[in-house]
Amino acid sequence: MNRTQYEIITRRSRNRRRIVAPLFPLAAGLMCGIVLDEAVVPPIALYVTVMVLVCIWLAATRMTRYTRLAALCAGFALGGVAHDNAFRRVPPDDILHFSTKNRTLVRLRATLLHDPERSTPREHFFSRWTYRGRYHRTLLAATAIETEQGWMPVSGLVTLRIEGFYNGPSAGDRVEMLGKLSRITPSRNPGAFDYQGWTQRQGIRAGMVCHADHIEVIGRGGDVVRKLRSRLRQWTTSLLIDSDAALAGEERGLLETIALGRRHAVDRETEEEFIRAGTTHFLAVSGAHLGWLAWLVWTLVMISGVGRRKTAIIVAIVILLYLCVVDARPPVLRAAVIGWSFCAAALLGRHTRSINILSLAAIILLLIRPMMLFGPGFQMSFACVAAIVLLRAPMLDLWFRIVHGRTRDMEALENIREKFQGWRRYWTLGYLLLLDVTFVSLAAWLASTPIIAIHFGRTAPLGWLNSLLMFPLFAATLCLSFITLIVGFIWPILLTILQPTVRFLASTMLGLASILADTTPQLQGLAARALASLSLLLIATIIAIRDTGEGTLWHTMRQKRWGIFAISGIVSLCVTLPFWSIIDRSTTDGLRLTLLSVGRGSSTVIEFPNGDVWLADCGANGAYDVGETTIVPYLETRSIRSIDRVLVSHPNLDHYSGIVTLLDATHVGPVTFNPWFSPFSPRGGPADALLKELDRRQHTILTMMSFDDLDPSVTFEVLWPIDGDKPDSSNNASTVFRIGYQNRTILLCGDIEQQAMAALLTRGNLSSDVLILPHHGSMESNTAAFIAAVDPKICIRSSHVRLADTSEKLKNAIGDRPLFCTADDGAISIEINPDSLTLQGYLTATTRSLSIPHQEH
């Protein structure tokens, strides 16, 4: 083993000079400028002024001492301008100007940018009782829209959802379609995934829904580049996977994902297993994937006798072809820039610095698309690579000092060949290689843990170990996949041998992922943030004690006054990170009810003055899991660690479909039904399945009549059904209850219809300040009389129907009372304090917030 091979293991000696990375300050400033422009929105003149001052400063002083500071300032100004131009400057012909928040029927001409991909909702406990129609998604580049004056040219990107059976145009085709166009709306609930922000970062500002029958191809292959790229993708898929899709199964999706970058090809269950195991990075084509391909091609070409410079050219071309096959995501683009940089260095005979090349990749990508900075893919890609470069060697040094009582040095490693013979030499080399791979995995895990905790709210503490266990199988699968693509191009006859072997490795990898997912503990909420803060503290510590050739950073900072404050600030930041959500939590001294916007369904979070939290219903009538997408994220934003009780009003799926996910995600107290829930739960139905699941879990079930644990300052009255009542339907079996505090009352009616409302009208005493309209605002013959008897000051509708589409009968019944609707206002919060009752919508907080002074009833 020669010196170059040992340098791959050691990377540096103890006494070498500090790594020079002149591009790092420019990249850091670029990121700071983008972040500041996103958060503060300073005037564009600020960036221009900074850039002019930097130029004057450098021209006047001609000093190299402050070059890095000048690069930092220049990058800051450049980042702010790039973000402002990409995010806030909308061209006058952009499709955004022709769309509204409501879906509008339009006729549009556009070019398909990608082949439509089939999409299905994620599986959950009640999946088989929900409509899960398959649909396709793709991205369009709009070219013209039909108006009253005829066709007008437009520009901009549009997401397209195609419903129905699709077997139509592909990437590069020009199409004309009839569908409903709308703007991308923000999330309707606190904590929910910000789809609007995500699409805006991709440059997308509008979405369209149409049926497959309403799409007409008006031009084939208009974009030659995209058409060729589509055919190249199809050809590479056929080389890797045989045409017998029935035999391929899940292995087909995994191979397409890890080798060809088709993230959509892997099914939801497989993706969830990799996430739980902490090995989801194996599913994302990144630097590791492209690096393996470049290394494989480099090795094969060099073995064949080709020179180093020609080999660099061939590898650069292979990287370009691979970019045409995979999806151009940030990790792939970052790896491509790094790969081309190394090839260029080989051509020019220059040495490279890892941090410098990484900074160059960040600068190029952020100038092209500044909003990449806020995506988890970009953050994890660059953070992991930077952590490997900066942390691996210090951790190896620390290991040698603690375990072997000495530091690593080149001379000792080079003498391994002479010192050991036979199996001892190979064991020692294997031991060093294992150490290297282990600390690479640990460094990447330390860097990715805070990012995963922030974006996904959970972490796998043993993810680094699982990655280490899966890496050999992943490397074998990936290498053999690339060999299959290369050999299949030269000798297609060998595919009959290689394809089954690759599929077997993929099957084994799936089995290992399933085992690791079932045995790996998961940390969520506060525990995940605590682990994230610990990883940040470890990273800061390792960097502080890292020997840079001029002493450690810790020693340098201790010698300077500002260093003590910097060290104290870093430690305080890392320690307090897990508790920020608790400190920032907006609290109330009274009673708070929040109606979440769940479309067709109902979910209300009740926070009592004594700190108890109840949940009145938790469901939605949709294909998605409302617990995962809406309820649990909201609880996270409120720092709610447990639910003291869940009230399920009646046995309709749209009122309890999220309860099983809630049981898995957090601590849940007794689940409470009224006595009529079981009689209206047919055997084999979703309500019956819920009761059996609660029984299997041995979860406590109570009746609506028992409220011994209620906050004594709050009144809770069950008005329907009570002893002697006999509902005639599942909707009329809904529990109606009135909750009060400080002489204010709120009436929640569930889905009651004519029979229940008639009985309640006969009994009287329905007066309440706030009315949650019965059955999501639908009208019965006595609904108007019921609203008049309650005589609310405010009405609220939990529904997917917007206010603009509200029926005239309901408007007349409500009269001049304010009407809030979750379809328009998003989540609606009701706060009862000693002085007032306040309502505000999450989406319309500045225009639909009402405060009613206290009045004695």
Beta strands, then each sheet from edge to edge (+ up, - down):
strand 1: 104-112
strand 2: 117-119
strand 3: 135-147
strand 4: 150-153
strand 5: 157-163
strand 6: 174-183
strand 7: 204-211
strand 8: 215-219
strand 9: 458-459
strand 10: 523-524
strand 11: 591-595
strand 12: 601-607
strand 13: 613-620
strand 14: 642-643
strand 15: 645-647
strand 16: 667-668
strand 17: 671-673
strand 18: 701-703
strand 19: 715-720
strand 20: 736-741
strand 21: 744-748
strand 22: 770-772
strand 23: 794-797
strand 24: 819-821
strand 25: 828-832
strand 26: 836-841
strand 27: 850-853
sheet 1: 2+ 3- 1+ 6- 7+ 5+
sheet 2: 2+ 3- 1+ 6- 8+
sheet 3: 2+ 3- 4+
sheet 4: 9+ 10-
sheet 5: 18+ 17+ 15+ 13+ 12- 11+ 25- 26+ 27-
sheet 6: 14+ 16+
sheet 7: 19+ 20- 21+ 22+ 23+ 24+
end
